[in-house]
Structures are given as structure tokens and as C-alpha cells.
Amino acid sequence: MENVGFVGLGTMGASMAANLLRAGAHLTVWNRNPARASAAVEMGARQAVSPCDVAAHSDITVICVSDTPDVEAVLFGPDGIAAGARSGSLVIDCSTISPDSTRDFGGRLAARGVGLVDAPVSGGSEGARLGTLTMFVGGAEADVARARPVLEAMGKTITHLGPVGSGQAAKAVNQVIISGYYLSVAEGIVLGIKAGLAPDRLVEALSGGAARSWVLDNRSGRMIDDEYPLGFRLALHRKDLGIALDMARRLDLDLPVAELTASIEDGLMSAGHGDEDMSVLARAIRGGAD
């Protein structure tokens, strides 16, 4: 594996970086809060002083940050990746951001001789920790082939969907679909509880039929307990839905389930639940958003 850099060691990025180290990568890392890099450094990573420093020591630099402005800042801001990246190097962006901005960033990097692969991920903190993430990939064929060993160290299902920006568009589709899963599981679980059914037995029964889903298997317990420790932050899903709904408006499409979910998430965030797991949607169905 080539020398790899990693920028952004949050809930997802820290586990993804750890899996790269376990795969034998020579890793250079940077995080806005330097203390978040300590676990990777203890595993053998080199800690950089800036994204520019990461790129200067890396053939391939992975980004995993929260939003479009954050990606632009670590790429093109003062001491950004673009300033340190050598011609012929590659950037892999695992953040979830705007497809249009991704295409713009790809063009700006290409002018410097640097390739870009967009590879947003799905699978939550569990998938990041276990290395089983689903990765939606966009980029030139040669760049994706070069990125694949790095992606395979972090994910399990890796699908090349087209040119730069295609991965982000596919991730937007994913976030629309999981809106329906989370909201319908929340409605069903709360309905069952209110109807007096034993919730654990209800989930067991549902899991044997067509209602089974990852959300039912992995998040129904939180909805039953009405406790929502982090797996995937509600505020981040709302950000992702904003990207998807912007895409839909440009394509003259109505997405009623996604719109409803966004509205419910707005209410939960206003009540202070934005940093809880997305399964906190059940709190709104229970009638306890505050």
C-alpha cells in the first residue's frame, strides 16, 4: 500500500484510520483537535501539523470531515491539502457533501495534477469500527483502481458508480431511502408499544418477515428503550437530506418521505436532540420531542 494520509479523526474517521493501520499502511494523520489523533499515533501513525503536511508525506490522502465547507477548507484553505499534494498524488474524500461541489473540487485538484475519488460511506460507527462500510465511489477508472486497496482496508462493499461526483449522488439516494426505514420502524415500534405488545417479541416476529431491515435489527432496541447513544448523528443525517432535497428540486422531483423526515428532524434538533443517534426519530413519534 502507498503512503497514506488521513484528515479528520472524528467518530467515523478515527476507526477508519485505525483499520488502515491494521492493514499495514504507513499513515500520517491530522485532526483539527490534535488530541483526537492520539489513538492513531499510539498505533504507529505520524501526527502532522496541518493538512498540507499530511499531503506532503502521502501518495494518497483520505478526508473524512462533516460538510462541504469543511472539505473545501482542508483542501484549499491555508495549509490545505492542495498546497502540499504532489502532482500525481490522489485524494479520497469519504465525507458526505454536495455532488456539484465535489465536481468543482475535482476540477481544481486536476489543474494541479492531483486526482480525486469521492467515496462517501454508509454503515455507521459500527461499520467504521469493523471495516464493513459500504462505499459509494465516483472517479476516473484509473484513480478508483489506485484507491481500491485503501478503500478495501476500510470497507466491505465498494461500488464504482461513475465519474467524480457520482459517489456523492448515490450517497444522497442512500440517505433518502434510510429516512423511510428509520421513520417507519419508529412508527411501528411505538405503535406496538402503545398497543400493549411485548416489544422484544414484536421485533422477533417482524425480523422473520418482510419488515426485516438493518434499522429494525440494529436500532429498534434503542427505540424501545427510548435511549439514543451515538451511531449516526441526527444532525448529520439532516445535513445529508438537505443535499438530497436540493438535488431533487433541481430535478423537479418531490420526495414526500424525505421532506417529512427532514421536518421531524428539524423539530428534534430545535429541542436539543441533534447530537443523538438518528433513531431518536422515535422520540418524536412517542410525542416527546422536548
Secondary structure by P-SEA (a helix, b strand, c coil): ccbbbbccccccaaaaaaaaaaacccccccccccccaaaaaaabbbbbccaaaaaaaccbbbbbcccaaaaaaaccccccccccccccbbbbbcccccaaaaaaaaaaaaaacbbbbbbbbcccaaaaaacbbbbbccccaaaaaaaaaaaaacccccccccccaaaaaaaaaaaaaaaaaaaaaaaaaaaaaaaccaaaaaaaaaaacccccccccccaaaaaaccccccccaaaaaaaaaaaaaaaaaaccccaaaaaaaaaaaaaaaaccccccccaaaaaaacccc
